[in-house]
Amino acid sequence: MKKCLSLGDTVTKIEIVGTGCAKCKRLFANAEQAVKELKIAADVIKVDDIDEIVNRGIMLTPALFINGKVRAEGRIPDVNEIKMMLLE
């Protein structure tokens, strides 16, 4: 499932990697909120295919990827932490 928020000039790719558990859903919501508050353009994507998760080498879910780089694994960064990651 893909949700695109086009609020700025630069498009950022945010991927929430996990099986769809409550923690994965909370991380997805936090990522959406961070994008909304920063008013940036971002594709926020859920990656829940088990083969894709394994291929990425993820051992703990949820995981947060920003522009192809793993930024958090096995924990749920809050909205402010995700905002800081997006601004780096």
C-alpha positions in Angstrom: 0.0 0.0 0.0 1.3 3.4 -0.9 0.3 6.9 0.3 1.8 9.9 -1.4 1.9 13.2 0.4 2.9 16.0 -2.1 3.5 19.0 0.1 6.8 20.4 -1.2 9.4 20.4 -4.0 11.6 17.4 -3.0 10.2 13.9 -2.9 11.5 11.7 -0.1 10.9 7.9 0.0 9.9 6.6 3.4 9.4 2.9 3.8 7.9 1.2 6.8 9.1 -2.4 6.8 7.2 -4.9 8.9 4.4 -7.5 8.9 1.6 -5.2 9.7 1.5 -5.5 13.4 0.4 -2.7 15.8 3.9 -1.3 16.1 4.3 -1.2 12.3 1.0 0.7 12.1 2.1 3.2 14.8 5.4 3.8 13.0 3.6 4.4 9.7 1.3 6.9 11.5 4.3 8.7 13.0 6.0 8.9 9.6 2.9 10.4 8.0 2.6 12.9 10.9 6.2 13.9 10.6 5.8 14.5 6.8 2.7 16.5 7.4 4.2 18.7 10.0 7.3 19.4 7.9 5.2 20.0 4.8 7.5 18.0 2.6 6.7 15.8 -0.4 7.1 12.1 0.5 6.1 8.7 -0.6 5.2 6.8 2.6 5.2 3.1 1.7 4.4 0.0 3.7 6.6 -3.0 2.9 5.0 -6.1 4.3 6.1 -8.8 2.0 8.1 -11.3 4.1 10.5 -12.1 1.3 11.3 -8.4 0.8 11.8 -8.1 4.6 14.2 -11.0 4.6 16.0 -9.8 1.5 16.7 -6.4 3.2 18.3 -8.3 6.1 15.8 -6.9 8.7 15.9 -9.0 11.8 13.6 -6.9 14.0 10.5 -5.1 12.9 9.3 -2.5 12.4 12.1 -0.9 10.4 12.2 2.6 9.0 14.0 3.3 5.7 14.5 6.9 4.4 15.7 7.2 0.9 16.9 3.6 0.9 18.8 3.7 4.2 17.7 2.0 7.3 17.3 4.6 10.0 15.6 2.5 12.8 15.0 -1.2 13.3 13.1 -2.9 16.1 11.7 0.3 17.6 9.2 3.0 17.0 10.8 6.5 16.6 8.4 9.2 17.7 7.3 12.0 15.3 10.0 14.4 16.4 12.8 11.9 15.9 11.5 11.1 12.4 11.4 14.8 11.7 15.0 15.2 12.7 15.9 12.2 10.5 14.1 13.8 7.5 15.9 17.1 8.0 19.4 15.6 8.1 
